[in-house]
Amino acid sequence: MINPNSKIIAVDFDGTIVEDEYPSIGKPKMFAFETLKMLQKDGHRLILWTYRTGRALQEAVEFCAEKEVEFYAVNASFPGEQFSEKEASRKINADVFIDDRNIGGMKGWGEIYQLISGEEADLPKPKKRKKGLFRF
């Protein structure tokens, strides 16, 4: 059964799912993949919406697949959509856009999950760092 509250969620890659190291792939952002998997489990459809094209795009899709996140569509509103400037806008159809370039900056992935689902994310706690000479 389809969740009546499910959303189509467009997610940027560089700076959002991973640290921005474009054209390389940066380290995963804390809790990004865990949260994306939880959103999928809740019935939401994820679209990878990124500046990347060609080989760089394929590498990003494969990287996410290795982390067990498969996308409903990639740089498109739905699977198989063919972009044509004559027929449609580059803007995709989604209910929510998650991007590091939001006004106000990127929220933490736990907060993103809460905003979308209305529930608290059950994410592992970050490891406490030892206080060093210059850490207060």
Helices and strands as residue ranges (DSSP letters): E 8-11, H 32-41, E 45-48, H 54-66, E 73-74, E 96-98, H 109-117
